[in-house]
Amino acid sequence: MQRILVPTLGLLLGAEAQFPGPDLPFPPMPSEAVVGPTLADSKNSWPAKRKTLQKDAPNIVVIMNDDVGFGAPDTFGGPIHTPTLSKIASRGVAYNRFHTTAICSPTRASVLTGRNSHNIGAGQITEAAAGFPGYTGTIPKSAATVAKVLTGYGYDTAAFGKWHNTPVDNLFKTGPFDQYPTGLGFSYFYGFLAGETSQYEPRLFENTNPIEPPYTPEEGYHLTEDLANQAIKFIRNNRALTPDRPFFIYFAPGGTHGPHHVHKEWADKYKGKFDMGWHKLRNITFEKQKAMGWIPSTTELTEMDPTMTKWEDIPEEDRAFQLRLVEVYAGFLEHTDTQDGKVIEELERQGLFNNTLVIYILGDNGASAEGQQGTIDEFITENMLPSTAQQQIDVLNRDFGGLSALGSKHVDNMYHSSWAWALDTPFKSTKLVAAHFGGTRTPMVMSWPKVIKHDPTPRSQFHHVSDVVPTIYEAIGIKPPEHVEGAAQIPIDGVSMMYTWNNASAVGRKDTQYFEVMGSRGVYKDGWFASVFGPRIPWAAVNETRMREWNPDTDIWELYDLTKDYSQAHDLSKENPEQVNKMKNIFLVEAQKNKVLPVGAGLWTIYYHPEEGPRSPLTEWYLYEGMTRIAESNAPLFHTGFSSVATVDVEVPKNASGVLYCVGGTAGGFSVYMDKGYLYAEYLSSLLYRYVTKSSAPLQEGSAKIEIKLQFEPKPGIAPAQLTMSVNGALVASLFVEKSIRLAFDASETFDVGMDLGSPVSLLYHDRSPFKFNGKINQLHVKYINSTSIPSESVVAI
């Protein structure tokens, strides 16, 4: 009888050669089973578990909210109550020179990988990806996420909330799934894949499966509350079933990105709190920030950009609208922070808080100016539709009962861009501006009571979201792997912040960091910061001439000495042109190294060539009843430039009612439906432009072929369209669509056949959602026609 070591199949195949040193996955432990000719001669023995972590390795929780300005939280002098941020700050340390990328997907990719966003193909949001290497929207296997690495070390890993790092052309029920959260390393995901979604009727996913919310808005549902409950459930499952495993939670709820959705009682807390207007609010916040020692005493309050709107220029009759918008936002932020707090409270209940590293990043970028003049539908801006505040107030009053609808499921409201400026105190600019700290700088706090001693002194070392992952690795005592699942890893770009935990005055270890968003750009080097504002002004309607004539070679560079100028109040470019030239060269080196070039590539599909944006290559679809949750980008498009004919082979019952097919939701969409026998078509170019037609008589019972032709005029931008409806060859209705959609109806709403899931397109059936068709749809055939500017592809039956 012989005691032998039984290798696994991987070792038998020589796979151990792939895993030297810090590579993942680790080689399996050998078995010490005794193998004889018979069971009587043998002894079973399970392989020992490999110890890959230090004893008592900490749990890790990364919290990141969305679109929050540096000057928003009362934790650090702002007007909005953030009790959870205050709790973590009071038990750990806070950072007042921590930076994001100024935009969503890139920040998230950097937080999760420790690499610069362009370096891993995430230089733009996924919906506006392009073929340039730094902008593909696909995270390579050579940049394994922290979740992938920690899973290899034995952590339970889960992500909750907003993801926004899956290419939109991967959003199929059959995959590929390698760019979903679970494909990129998380063991579990519950949330939404898009850049935003309704808080009341979200387009949810569990792992890779699209699911519907567990209950309705009328029953009290709110997404952020649901996410907190799911995270708590994950912690309890971990403690009950796998208490030997530490866990890593990425909690990114998506609040307070638009739409600003929160129940009335939260918004009502802030009635009257903003009546002073945005200028005075900014002054009050600035004085509080200085008095608290949150910003240096020498900080200067920067001036308002001349292209922004002053409070005194808001007509008196519009002010109630503008005030309620910011009250709703404030309630939304407090509510979001409170849900973040429920996760922390569960750690405390379980006795885990003392040995949990909590990293709370207040926002993935600065406050958002995308609401521009204040809006009931943020996609008005995205689609460059003309609008005025008064026009929006009129629609709000006519269709939704006035100001009380703000914050509800019926509208997708966002506050005035000048509130964003005020909530970014003391800095210039807002989200989407990489040149100024109003776009990039956000409060960040960390706690780990077992290791980090609370210190109220702000950490003022210059740091960036790419520094989160190396901080986690150092905290748990591991090195970044050189290979992960056979893929050689590119170096980590960030530096650990652990050196600052117990030494507020430690010399900063990050000497260089670039920033770039759609041509807005900057670079930090040893206390200097040089930057270019860029061609887009986030708080103003797109200036066609400015965009068309923009030449990055003639951009004017700004220069700031951050050792003396915390808020970028003094541009030294004219006084020190030599330093400007040095910084421009440093930016070019960093841009080349990190795949930022060509400068402005992030504008390629979102502005210059939307026809080249990521979308289905098909020109013809055969669809069937019950096909739902098809991403708008992968479905037939009903936008400018995409004329089509849809034929529905249908069995019409008596008093036929229900949706035949639709795309989009409450704030923008296209729906063909029946009600009491009548055939309807509704084209919703945001809440401001609603076009509806119906047949002159009810349809007869029996088999019918319904044809919907949508013909756009051949012009760029917002083209008019003619819609006709025919039944069995006879014209029954027509409609002129004056203003069509240019980019997308919605960020997360989908294409459905036979019903309207999520938020409903039409006001006519909003209280009957999902308004499932009560007849039978045999087939829906959609085909692009005429001069549709897309490549010819083969027909595929779905």
N, C-alpha and C positions, 0 to 999 in steps of 0.2 A: 504494500500500500504506500502511496506517495502523496505528500502534501504539496500541491502545486498552486501557483498563482494563475488564475483564469483571466486573461485579458478580455476586453470588450472587442466587438467587431472592428471598431475604429482603430484600436491598437494592432489588431491582426492585419489590417490593411496598411499599416505604416502611417496612420494619420497623426501619430504622436509628433511627427516631425513638424507639423503645422503650428504647434502650440508651445514654443519655448518661452520661458520667462513670463512677461506680463500679457501674453496673448489670451484671447477668449475664443471659444470656451476652454475651460481648463481640461486637461486630460483626466479621464476617469480614474478613480482609485481601484487598485486591483482587488480581486476577491481572494479570501483565504479559505475558500471551500476546499474540503478534502474530496477528491474525485477518485473513486474506485470502480471496479467492474460492475458492482451492483450497489443498490441503495444501502444495503447492510454494511458495505465496505466504505461508504461515503459519509461525509458530514456537510450539511448545508451551513453556509456562513455568508451573510450579506456583506457587500463591500462597505467599508467605513465611509462616513460622509467626510468629504474634504473640507477642512476649515480654511476658508478664503478671506475671512475678515477678522479684525481684532475683536477681542471679547467686548461685549456690550456696544457693538457698533450702533451709532445713533439712527433713529428714524429721521427721515428728511421730508419736509413739506415746503414746496415752493408755491407761493401764492402770487398771482399777477392779475391785477384788474386791467381795465381797458379804457383808453382815452381819458386819463385823469391828469389835470394840470398840477404843476408843482405847488401852486398856491391854493389848492382846493381844501386840503384836510385841516381841521382844527387842531390836530396833533401838532402841526407846525405853523400855526397862525392863520389858517384859512377859515372860511365861513361854514364849512360842512363837517358835521360830527362824524368822526371815524374812530369809534371806540376800540376796534380790534387793532388798528394801526398803533393807537396809543398804548394798548396793552403790551404789544410786542416790543415797542420802543422802550417802555418802562422796565422791561426785563432783559434788554439786550443793548444793542448799539445801533445808531442811525447814521445814514450816509447822505450828505447834502451835495455831493458832486458825482452822482451815479447817473449813467446815461443809457438811453435806448437808441434805437436806430432812427426814430421819428416816424416809424410806420409799422404796421401790424405783423404780417407774416415774417419779414426779416428779423424783427426783434425776437419773435418766438423761436425761429430756427436757431438763432444765436444763443438764446437762453438754454436751449435743449442740447446743443452740441459743443459749446465752448469755442466755436469758430466764428469768424466774421461772416456776415450773411451772404455777401456776394461770392465769397470764397467757396460756398457750398450751393451755389445756384439759386439763392433766395434773396436776390436783390430787389424784388418787387412782390406785390401780393400775387397769389396764385392765379387769380382771374386775369391778371394783366401780364402773365409770363410771356417771354419771347425766346427766340432761338439762341440769343447770345449766351455764352457760357455762364455768366454770372446771374442770369435772369430766367433760367429754365423752370424754376419752381419745383425742382426735384432734388431732394437731399440725397447725396451719393452715399453708397455703402462705405466709402472711405472716411465718412464723418459720422461714426456711430453716435447715437444719442446717449445721454447720461442714463436713460432708462434701459437701453440695450446693455450698457456696461454693467449697471447695477444688478440687472437681472442675472447676468453671468456670475456675479458675486453672491447670489443668493437672496437678493431683495425681492419682495413683492412690490410690483410697480403698477401704478394706476394714474390715468389722466382724466380729469373732469372738466367739462365746459367747452370753451372755444379751442379749436385746433388750428384751422386755417393754414395748414402746411401740406395738404394733399392736392396734387394737380387736378384741375377740374375735369380733365379728360380721362381721369381714372375713376370717376364717380359712377361706377356701374355696380349693380348687385352681384355681378360675377367677377369683380375686380378689374385690374390687378390691385392687390391689397398691400403691397410692400411699402406704400407711402401713407397708409393709414396709421393711426397711433399704434395699433397692435403690430403692424408690419415694421415699425421703427423702434420697437423694443418694449412697449408697454404691455403688461399682461392683461390689462383691462382698460376699457374706455367707455365713458358715458358722457355724451355731450353732442356738439354739432361741429360739422367739418367746415362750414362756410365762415366768412368774415363777420357775419352777424346773423341774427335770427330773432323772431318774435319771442318776447319773454312769456307770452301767454299761449301761443300756438307754435312752438319751436319745431324745427325739422331735425329731430333727434336721431342719433345713432347709438347703439350699444355694440361695442366692438366694431364689426363691419356691417352690422345689420341695421337698416333704417327701421325705426320704431315710432309709434305715436306716443304723445304724452300720457301719463297714467290717469289723469283726470282733466277736467275742462276748466277754462277761465271762470266760468260761472260757479264752479265748485271750489274756487279759490286758488287754482294752479298758478304758480309763477316759477319760471325756469331756474332762477338762481337759488330759490329755496329747495327745489328738487335736487339740484346739484350738490348742495350741502348735505342733504339727507343721504344721497347716494355715497358721498365720501365717508360719512359716518358709518354707513352700512359696511363699506369696504374695511374700515379700521376694525370694526367689531368682528367681521369674518376673519381677519388676520389674527386677531388676539384669540379668538375661539378655536380656530382650526390649525393655524401655523404660527404659534407664538414664538417659535425659534427663529422666525424670519423677521428681520427689520423690514420696514416698508418705505417706499418713496412715493409721494403723492405730488402730482403737478395739478394744482387747483387754479384754473384760469376761467372764471365764470362768464366772461364776456360783458359783464357790467363794468363800465357804464358807456359802452359803445352804443351808438344809435341802433335801433330806435330806443328812445328813452321811455321805457315802460316800467311803471311802478304803481302799486295801488294808491288810491287817493290819500289814505291816512298818512302815508310817508311824505308825500308832497306837501300836504297841509301843514306839516311841522315847520315849513319854511315860509309860510305866508308872512309877507311884510319884511322878511330878512334881507331882501335885495332891493328894496324900494329906493335906496340911495343912488342906484345906477352903477354902471361898471367902472367909471373913473374913481368915484369915492370908495367903492369896494376895494379897488386895487390899492389905493392909498392906505386904507385901514389895515389890509392884509400885510402890506409892506412894513408898517410900523410894528405890528405884532411879531412878524418874523424877526425883525431886528431885536425887539425887546426880549424875545425868548432865546436869543443867541443862536437861532437856527441858521441865519445867514450872517456873514461878517458885518461888523458895525460900520465898515467903510463902504458897504454896498450902496450903489446908487439905483434909484428906480428908473428904468428905461422909459423912453417916450413912446407914445402911440404912433404906429405907422400911419402916415398921412392917407393911405388908401383905406383905412378902417373907419367905421362909422362911430361918431361921437354920440354919447347918450342924449345930449341936448338936441341932436338932430332927429331923434325918434319922435314922431308926432305923438301928441298927448293921447290921441284915440288908439294908438297902437301899443301903448306901454303896458296895459294889462296883459296883453298877449305875450309880450317879451318877458315880463316878470313871471308869468305862470310857467313859461318854458324853462326858466332857470330854477324855479321852485321844484318842478318835476325832476329836473336833473339832480338837484341837491338831495331830494328824497331818495332817488335811485342810487346815488353813491353811498348814502348812509345805509340804505337797505343792503347793498352789495357787501359793504364792509361788515355788516352785522352777520351776513351769511358766512363770510370768511371766518368770522368769530365762532360760529357753531362748530366748525372743524377743530379750532383750537380748544374749545370747551370739551370736546370729546377726548382730545389728548389728555386734558386735565382729569376728566372723569376716569380714564383708564390708567392714570398714574404714569403717563408716558411723556408728559411735557418736558420734564427735567432733562430727559435724554433724547430730545428731538431738536434737530437743527431746523429752525423756521427761517426762511428767506422770503420776506414780504416785499415785493416790488409793486409800488402803488399803481403804476400804469405802464402799458407797453409803449407809450409815447406820450407827448404832451396833450393838453386839451384840444379837442377837435373843433375846427372852424368850418366843418363841412355843412353845418346848418345855415351858413352864410347870413341871410337877413332874418333868420328865424323861420322854421319850417314845420309843416305838418307831415312832410314826406321828404326824407333826406335824398331819395333817388332823383328828385328834381335836379339837384346839383350834379349828380353822377351822369345824368343824361343830358346835361346842359340845356334844360328846358327853361324858357323864360318864365319869370314869376316875380311877384311883389308880395310884400308882407300883407297888404290889404287884400289882395286876391286870396291869400291863404286864410285869412280871417273870415272872409266871406264864405268860402267853402266850409270852413269849420262850423260856422253858424248855420249854414243852410242844410248840410248833410249830417252833422254829428252833434248838434245841440250846444255848440259853443265851447268855451274854455274848459268846461268840466270833462270834455273828451280827451284832453291832453293827458298823456300817460296811460291811456286805455289801449285796448287791442285794436281799436278802430282807426288809429292814426299812427304814423311813424315819425313822431316829432323829435326835433333837435333844436337846441337853443341858438340864439344869435351868436355869430362869430366873435363879437366883441366881449361876450361873456367868457368865451374861451381865452381871450387875451387877458381878461381880469383874473381868471383862475390859473394863469401861468405866471403870476407875479413872482419875482420882479423882472422876468425876462421878456425879451422881444419874441414875437411870432408865436406859432402854434404847431400842432401836429402837421407833418408833411414838410416841415422846413428843417433841413439838416444843418443849416448854417447857424441857427440860433438855439439857445438852450430852452426856449419855450417849446420847441419841438422835441428835444432829446432828453432833457434832464428831468428826473423823477425822484421823489424820496424813496429810499430803500432802507429797511430795517432788518436786523438779524438777531435771533436769540437762540441760545443753547445753554440754559442755566447751569448745566453740569460743567461747562467749559468756559463760556463767555460771562465775564463779570459785568453787570450793568454799569454803564457809564453814560451820563447825559451829554457829554461833550460830542458834538457831531464829528464824524469822520469826514475829513475834507480831502482825502486822496482822490485823484481822478480815476474813476473806474467806469466799467461798461458791462452790458449784459453778457458779453462773451466771457466775463470773469466769474460767472456763477458756477459753471461746471468745474473748472479747476479748483475752486474753493471747496466744492463738495468732495472732490477726489482727495484733496489734502486732508480734509476733515476726517474722512473715514480711513485714511492711511493707505491709499492705493495710488498707483501711477497710471496715467493714460495708457491703454493697451496699444501695442504696435500693430496688432492684427485683431480683427474681430470677424469671426466666422469666415476666415480665409481672406478677408479684404484688408490690404495694407492701409493703415490709417494716416491721414494727413495730420500734421502737427496741430495741437491745440493753439489757438490764437490768443486766448485770454490768459490772465495771470491770477493766481489765488489772492483773495483778500484776507486770508486768515491772519496775516501779519498785523492787520489793523485791529483785531478783536480786542486785545488788551493793551493797545498802545495807540492812543488817539493821535499822537504827534509823529508816528512813524513816517519815514520818508517814503513817498509813493513809489511803487514799483512799475507803474505803467507809464512808459515814456512817450508812446506814439499810439494814436487811434484815428482812423479816418471815419468819415460819415458821408453818406450819399443817398438821396432819394429823388429820383426823377429830375436830375440835373442840379438840384439844391445840394450843396456839398461843403465839406469842411475837413480840417485836419488839426489834431492836437499834437504838439511836440514840446515836451519839457517846459510847460507853462505857457507856451504861445498857442494861439488858435487863429487860423486863417480860414476864411469861408466865402462862399458865393451864395446869394439868396436863391438864384435859379429862375427859370422862366415862368413857373406857375405861382399864382398868388392864391393860397387856399381859401381865403375869406372873401374872394371876389369872383364874379363870373369870369369864365375863361376869356382872355383877351386874344382874339384870333390873330391880330397883327403881331402882338408880342411873341406868341408861340411860333408863328410862321417865320418870323425874322430872327428868332433866337440863334445865336452862334456862341457856343461855349468858349471859343477862343477870344471873344471880345468881352466876356463877363468881367465885371468889376469885383475885385477881391477886397474883403474887409480883413482887418488885423486887430487882435486883442491880446493884451498882456494879462493873462488870467491870474498871475501872482498878485496883481494890484486891482484887478477889475473883475469882480465875481460875476457880474450880470451882463457883461459885454456892453457897457454903457459908452465906451470910448473907442472909436475906430481909429487906429493908429496907422492905417495904410499909407496915407499921404506923408506922414512924418517919417516913416521907416520903410521905404520901397524895397530896400535891400532884403529886409526880413521877409517881406511879402514874397519876393522871388524865391527865397530859400524854402518857404512854406509851400509854394506852388510846386516846386520840384519834389518836396517830400510827399505831397499829395499824389503826384504822378507815380512815384515809386510804389506807394501803397496801393494805388488804383490798379497798377499793372500786376502787382503781386496777388491782389485779392479779386481779380476778374471784374473790376468795376467798369472797365472800358468796354465799349465806347460810352463816354459821358452822355447821359440822357437816354440810354437804352431802355430805361424803365418807362419812357413815354411812347415807345414804339407802337405797342398794341392798344394802349389806353387812349392815345390821342392821335398819333400820326397815321397809324394803319390798323384801325379796329377790325378790319376784315381779316387780318392775319392773327387775330387773337385765338386762344385755345378754344376749340369747339369741335363738334362732330364733323368728320369728313364726308358724311353721307349727304346725298341730295334727294333721297327718297326713303320713306319709311312705311312699313306695314305694321300697324299696331293693333292691339286687341283689348277688349274690355278687361278692366282690372289691372292693367299695367299702370303703375303709379310710382311716385318718387323718382322719376327720371330727371336728372339734373338739367336745368335749362340749357346749359352749354352742350349737352349731348342729345338734345331733342330738336325737333324742327324749330327754327327761329322765326319770330314774327316781328323782326326789327327792320329798320331802314336798310334797304339793299337786299332783302330776302323775300321776294315775292313768292307766293305759293298757292297751290290748290289743294284743298283737303276734301276727300270724299268719304262720307260716313255711310256704310251699309248697315241699316238699322231696322229693327222691328218696333214700330210705334204703337204703344198701347193707348187705350182711351185715357184722356187727360194726361198725356205724357208729360213727365216732369223729371228734371235732373240734368246733370252736366254730361255732355257728350265728350268734350275734351277741353282742357284748359291748361294754362301755364301762368305762374306768378301767384300773386296774392292780393291782399287788401290794398296795398299801396301802389300796385302796378301789375297788370296782367292782361291776358286775353282769354276769354271764355266763350264757348259755344254751348248753349244749354236750351232746355225746353221747360216751359212752365204752363200747366193747364192746357197743353196741346200746342201752344205757340212756340215757334222757334226764335231764339234770341242769339245775337252776337254782341259782345261787349268788349271794347278795346279801351284799356285803362292806361293812359300815358301819365302815370302818377295820379295822385288824388285830385290834381287840378284840371286834368283833361280827360273826361269820361265820355266815351262815344258809344251809344247803344242803339240797336235797331231790332225790330221783331217782325215776324211774318204778319201779313194783314189778316190772316185767318188761321185757326188751329189746323194742324196737320191731320189728315185722315189716318185712321187706324190701318195697320198692315205694314208690309215691307216698303221701304223707301230708300232712295239714294239721295243723300243731302250733300250738296257741293258748296263749299265756302272758298271763295276766291279773294285773296288779299293781294292787291297789285300796288306796289310802291312806285312813286314817280322816280325817275333816274336822276337823283340829285344827292349829294353828300349831306351828312349831318342829319337834321331832323326833317325827313321827307314826308310829304303827304301821301295818303294811300286811299284807294277806292276798294271797298269791300262789297261783295255781292253774295247773296244766299239763294240757292236754287234747290228745288225739291223735284226729283224725277224729271229734270230738264227744264222746269218752269221757274222763272225768277219770282221770288217771294219777298225779297227785301234788299235794300242797298244802304250803304253808309259811307260818308266821306270822313276819313280820319285826317284831321288837319295837321296834328303834331304827333308823330310816331316816336317810338323808343329808339335811341341810338345805340346803347350798350347792353342793357339788361333790364328786365322788369323788376328783379328782386335779387338779393344776395343768396338766399337759401331756399325759397319756394320752388316747387318743381312742376313738371309736366305730368298730368294725370289723365287717364282715359276712364270715363264712366263715373267720375266723382271729382270733387275738389278738396283734396286734403290740405291741412294747414289752414292758414288764413284765407278766407274766401275772396275771390276776385270781385264778385258782384254784391252790391247792397241789396239787390232784390232777393237773394237767397242767403244772406249772411247769418240769419237766425235759423237756417235749416241745414247748415254745413254738417257733413260733407256733400249733401245734396246729391245722393247717389241716384243714377238714372234708373227709372222703374220699368224701362223696356229692355231690349236686348241689342247690344252693339256687336254685329258680326265681325266688322273690320273697320279700321280707320286707316286710310291711305293718304299720306301727305307727300307732296312733291314740289320742289322748287321749280320755278318757271322763268322764262325769258332771260333777263340780263342779270340774274342773281350772281353776285360777284364771289362765287366760291368754286373750288376745283370740281371737276366732274369725277364722280366716284361711282362704283358699282352699287346696285341696290342690295340692301341686306334686310331680310325679314327678322324682326325682333321678337 
